[in-house]
Amino acid sequence: LAWGFTLTAAVAEFRALRASVIRLWQDGLGEHRPQERTVEDLIHFNEAIDQAIAESVTSYSFEKEQNTRVFNTILSTSPDLICTVDLKTHLSYANRA
């Protein structure tokens, strides 16, 4: 997330990375490779877990965005002065009141 990815994009990237690592690991084992079906089952299991995580993150992100919009609307339309400061006492938000 520090590199500018959204939470949803980061989950998708980790999903792709995990599948690639498993395939590379399998290819690197040479003659000691496990049965193809075993590795495919592992990949499908990881994909199912990743899909559940992705759906949860998408739902969470949507709800968080909605709540943020409502909160910003409340703050921006309030006739009272509302402001926040960070830990170094720098002004981080002030409404137009």
Secondary structure, DSSP 8 states (H G I E B T S, - for coil): -TTS--HHHHHHHHHHHHHHHHHHHHHHTGGG---HHHHHHHHHHHHHHHHHHHHHHHHHHHHHHHHHHHHHHHHHH-SS--EEE-TT--EEEE---
